[in-house]
Amino acid sequence: MPWLEIGSDGERGYLRVGPAIIPTTGVLGLAGGEERAFPPLVTIPSGYNLAAARQWHFFFAWLLVVPGLLFWLWGFVSRHVQRDLAPTAEELRPRSLWQDVKDHARLRFHTGEAARRYNVLQKLSYVGVIFGLLPLMVLTGLTMSPGIDAAWPWLLDLFGGRQSARSIHFICAALIAGFIIVHLAMVLLAGLLNELRSIITGWYRLPRERDQ
Amino acid sequence: MTLLTRRRLIGSLGAGAGGLLLSGCDRIAASPKVQDVLELGEGLTMRTQRLIIDRGALAREFAASDISPVFRTNGNTMPASEAYQAHAANRFADWRLEVDGLVRRPQKLSLAQIRAMPARTQITRHDCVEGWSAIGKWTGLPLKLALDAAGVLPSARYVVFHCADDFDGDPYYESIDLIDAYHPQTILAWGMNDQLLSIGHGAPLRLRVERQLGYKQAKYVMRVEAVDSLAGIGAGKGGYWEDSADYQWFAAI
């Protein structure tokens, strides 16, 4: 038996991790009297409509893949990836990692010149999403396509078949959603206006040094 | 979830029962301009897939040990028509498959004739649009042989499969282009898992077009028609689900 199963008994959905079975139908709220895994507020379309859902899904899949590849290309050519995103050997030492974990736990944000650079947990999560979760998401998505499987059967071997790819696809989706929540929370905590302005324009006001 | 409940859900949404719940996104999605933009993605997907998937690339074939212990039946499991039921009671002895449309020599083939023709057996994965898959062993007549027997005219562009089953009186049908029609794994299956095809799975003949989703695998195929356009058939979108619920005609993803 696989260690993970995202399934349905025909009526109700469930998530099984090892021996633990977690029901998923109706967990996140009722959908107008109809029990679903996700309430209509967070799904497009709001109702059960496979054709419309697929149309939205694949349209935005293109908007992920094409600009995503351009972002990769530009990131390496401009050296943004090597310069800003790649953690240094110094940063990856257990001591500095642990220091950064403690700083995050206390919500002590870097000040002065150090605030201009990404901290190591930030770098690891960005690299993890950009070069880990997102390509994994796209490849497992393609593995669910019977057409692509005919062209690239190695995808099936890589992910252990269509249903395993589907489970990994869902795990990636959950992790990306988790990343977005934490990322937005950090933007809020670090100073919403300053962060948004720097994300869009690059103009970043250095936070004041903390009084010791 | 069965196709019938899905249809009921779509129907209830259309009737406005779900109208109160419609989110802003649904209103945006209902606009024809937004539909046009979203459909760009579909066209791009189809062109890209046709570009990267070799015409003859085969769907993976599995070992006998991979066959799913339970292969669920989906959609209709017993056509309602009296004519079909009479054929089924008679084990399809007097039944004939019609191959016609844009062909030189329209055919009427009995099941015995079809089984006497060269057959292909393949153990493949069936992928439902709902997300599940199942592996089964299919034996049947390569569609190419049926088409060659009839002599398809150069003007033909699609092959339409007319079926015996219906949903509320709307007959099931499906269509594929000639790339898929002449693909070596595209067969009219009369056998499944070393048995004669059961009625639940589409007896006497079920289309297998292995590089597309389950709703393209038409059951209860009565007639194969070569056409130059899908416009005159059903509501013109190339299939029952395409017409009734806007399913994508090109279902390779």
Chai-1 contact restraints between the chains, C-beta under 6 A:
chainA,res_idxA,chainB,res_idxB,connection_type,confidence,min_distance_angstrom,max_distance_angstrom,comment,restraint_id
A,G32,B,L21,contact,1.0,0.0,6.0,A-B,restraint_1
A,P40,B,L21,contact,1.0,0.0,6.0,A-B,restraint_2
A,I44,B,C25,contact,1.0,0.0,6.0,A-B,restraint_3
A,P45,B,D26,contact,1.0,0.0,6.0,A-B,restraint_4
A,S46,B,L21,contact,1.0,0.0,6.0,A-B,restraint_5
A,S46,B,S23,contact,1.0,0.0,6.0,A-B,restraint_6
A,S46,B,D26,contact,1.0,0.0,6.0,A-B,restraint_7
A,G47,B,L13,contact,1.0,0.0,6.0,A-B,restraint_8
A,G47,B,G18,contact,1.0,0.0,6.0,A-B,restraint_9
A,Y48,B,L9,contact,1.0,0.0,6.0,A-B,restraint_10
A,L50,B,V129,contact,1.0,0.0,6.0,A-B,restraint_11
A,A51,B,A245,contact,1.0,0.0,6.0,A-B,restraint_12
A,A51,B,D246,contact,1.0,0.0,6.0,A-B,restraint_13
A,A51,B,Y247,contact,1.0,0.0,6.0,A-B,restraint_14
A,Q55,B,L38,contact,1.0,0.0,6.0,A-B,restraint_15
A,F58,B,G41,contact,1.0,0.0,6.0,A-B,restraint_16
A,F58,B,T45,contact,1.0,0.0,6.0,A-B,restraint_17
A,F59,B,L38,contact,1.0,0.0,6.0,A-B,restraint_18
A,F59,B,G41,contact,1.0,0.0,6.0,A-B,restraint_19
A,W62,B,G41,contact,1.0,0.0,6.0,A-B,restraint_20
A,W62,B,L44,contact,1.0,0.0,6.0,A-B,restraint_21
A,S145,B,I253,contact,1.0,0.0,6.0,A-B,restraint_22
A,P146,B,D127,contact,1.0,0.0,6.0,A-B,restraint_23
A,P146,B,R211,contact,1.0,0.0,6.0,A-B,restraint_24
A,G147,B,Q49,contact,1.0,0.0,6.0,A-B,restraint_25
A,G147,B,I53,contact,1.0,0.0,6.0,A-B,restraint_26
A,G147,B,R211,contact,1.0,0.0,6.0,A-B,restraint_27
A,G147,B,A252,contact,1.0,0.0,6.0,A-B,restraint_28
A,A150,B,I53,contact,1.0,0.0,6.0,A-B,restraint_29
A,A150,B,A57,contact,1.0,0.0,6.0,A-B,restraint_30
A,A150,B,A59,contact,1.0,0.0,6.0,A-B,restraint_31
A,A150,B,R211,contact,1.0,0.0,6.0,A-B,restraint_32
A,A151,B,I52,contact,1.0,0.0,6.0,A-B,restraint_33
A,A151,B,I53,contact,1.0,0.0,6.0,A-B,restraint_34
A,A151,B,A57,contact,1.0,0.0,6.0,A-B,restraint_35
A,P153,B,R60,contact,1.0,0.0,6.0,A-B,restraint_36
A,R162,B,S133,contact,1.0,0.0,6.0,A-B,restraint_37
